[in-house]
């Protein structure tokens, strides 16, 4: 138990991440002295605690960065619209949470989840994707679920880490992370990889403005994709309710 809580702390799950975003929420864990064998067992598979999406993504990024922890940032850089001058926001590196060898082993496990496990729907042709599906109950006996998928690309040297979360999905695919969240992750990763690859090959004096535009394109594309998914979900619920009323 001492070792388990030590790594919870090292990964940053027992405190706020420090992201440059006002009002960040913290996590909720049992105090160490109140954890017995049963609590330790349930915590190990994801119950009896609460973390935020940015907690999850920070931990995922630590694994993807060969075990090195970094403080997440909301803004990568600012660019003066008149002068084109770029100001990069400092990257704050923390400690080595796990060894590089251990990080690579975990990435390999995540890769197998997508290549042959529950995350097959997150595959992107021509790339090695790593990920983990998630399906959790939203409360006790509520009949509601939270579906998720975390993923990185491209292994063995990931540049992109994402988390997809859907609250109480009610569409035709059910509520399993591999069936609902993973396909969305595939679309986001495919688009993100394409943009990152284009940024690497782009040359010229307008590089900074193009980079900022590419980042904005990723954001807009993700936003539009989420709107389409919500619209489909509403349409499906409408059709299902219509069928119920007819019968």
HUJO-V305689 format. One record per residue. RES is the residue in three letters. PSI is psi as a letter, one per 30 degrees, with the letter a starting at -180 (none if undefined). NEAR is the number of other ideal C-beta (glycine too) atoms within 12 Angstrom. Layout:
# HUJO-V305689
RES/PSI/NEAR, RES/PSI/NEAR
This chain:
# HUJO-V305689
UNK/e/21, UNK/e/12, UNK/e/12, UNK/e/23, UNK/f/24, UNK/e/15, UNK/f/24, UNK/e/27, UNK/e/21, UNK/e/23, UNK/f/34, UNK/g/34, UNK/f/32, UNK/g/25, UNK/l/24, UNK/l/22, UNK/f/33, UNK/g/20, UNK/k/26, UNK/i/20, UNK/k/17, UNK/k/8, UNK/g/10, UNK/k/22, UNK/l/17, UNK/a/19, UNK/l/27, UNK/j/16, UNK/l/25, UNK/k/23, UNK/k/14, UNK/e/19, UNK/f/11, UNK/g/14, UNK/j/22, UNK/a/15, UNK/e/11, UNK/e/14, UNK/e/22, UNK/e/23, UNK/e/15, UNK/e/15, UNK/e/28, UNK/f/19, UNK/g/13, UNK/g/20, UNK/l/18, UNK/g/23, UNK/l/27, UNK/k/22, UNK/l/34, UNK/l/26, UNK/e/29, UNK/f/31, UNK/e/33, UNK/e/34, UNK/e/33, UNK/e/37, UNK/e/37, UNK/e/40, UNK/e/38, UNK/e/38, UNK/e/39, UNK/f/38, UNK/h/31, UNK/h/25, UNK/f/28, UNK/k/24, UNK/k/33, UNK/k/30, UNK/k/27, UNK/l/34, UNK/k/23, UNK/e/19, UNK/k/19, UNK/e/23, UNK/l/21, UNK/k/19, UNK/k/24, UNK/k/13, UNK/f/11, UNK/e/7, UNK/f/11, UNK/g/18, UNK/k/13, UNK/k/20, UNK/j/15, UNK/k/15, UNK/k/17, UNK/k/13, UNK/k/18, UNK/j/18, UNK/k/18, UNK/b/23, UNK/l/19, UNK/j/19, UNK/e/31, UNK/l/25, UNK/l/16, UNK/e/19, UNK/e/13, UNK/e/18, UNK/e/32, UNK/e/23, UNK/e/19, UNK/e/33, UNK/e/37, UNK/e/20, UNK/e/22, UNK/e/35, UNK/e/32, UNK/f/22, UNK/e/33, UNK/e/37, UNK/e/22, UNK/g/12, UNK/b/23, UNK/f/25, UNK/g/39, UNK/e/24, UNK/f/31, UNK/g/43, UNK/k/30, UNK/k/34, UNK/k/14, UNK/f/13, UNK/l/30, UNK/j/27, UNK/k/43, UNK/k/42, UNK/l/50, UNK/k/37, UNK/l/37, UNK/k/34, UNK/j/29, UNK/l/29, UNK/k/18, UNK/i/20, UNK/a/14, UNK/k/10, UNK/h/7, UNK/f/12, UNK/g/11, UNK/l/18, UNK/l/26, UNK/k/29, UNK/k/38, UNK/l/37, UNK/k/47, UNK/k/43, UNK/l/51, UNK/l/45, UNK/k/40, UNK/k/29, UNK/k/32, UNK/g/22, UNK/i/18, UNK/k/34, UNK/f/23, UNK/k/36, UNK/k/38, UNK/l/40, UNK/k/37, UNK/k/40, UNK/k/31, UNK/k/37, UNK/j/24, UNK/h/22, UNK/k/32, UNK/g/26, UNK/a/27, UNK/f/15, UNK/g/24, UNK/b/18, UNK/g/28, UNK/k/25, UNK/e/38, UNK/f/32, UNK/e/26, UNK/e/37, UNK/e/42, UNK/e/38, UNK/e/34, UNK/e/40, UNK/e/46, UNK/e/31, UNK/e/30, UNK/e/37, UNK/e/45, UNK/e/30, UNK/e/27, UNK/e/34, UNK/e/31, UNK/e/26, UNK/e/30, UNK/e/26, UNK/e/20, UNK/e/20, UNK/e/26, UNK/e/16, UNK/f/13, UNK/k/18, UNK/l/11, UNK/l/11, UNK/f/9, UNK/g/15, UNK/e/20, UNK/e/25, UNK/e/23, UNK/e/23, UNK/e/26, UNK/e/26, UNK/e/19, UNK/e/27, UNK/e/26, UNK/e/17, UNK/e/21, UNK/e/29, UNK/e/21, UNK/e/16, UNK/e/23, UNK/e/27, UNK/e/15, UNK/e/17, UNK/e/26, UNK/e/22, UNK/e/14, UNK/e/16, UNK/e/29, UNK/e/20, UNK/e/15, UNK/e/23, UNK/e/26, UNK/e/17, UNK/e/17, UNK/e/20, UNK/e/19, UNK/e/16, UNK/e/17, UNK/e/17, UNK/e/14, UNK/e/12, UNK/e/11, UNK/e/10, UNK/e/9, UNK/e/8, UNK/none/7
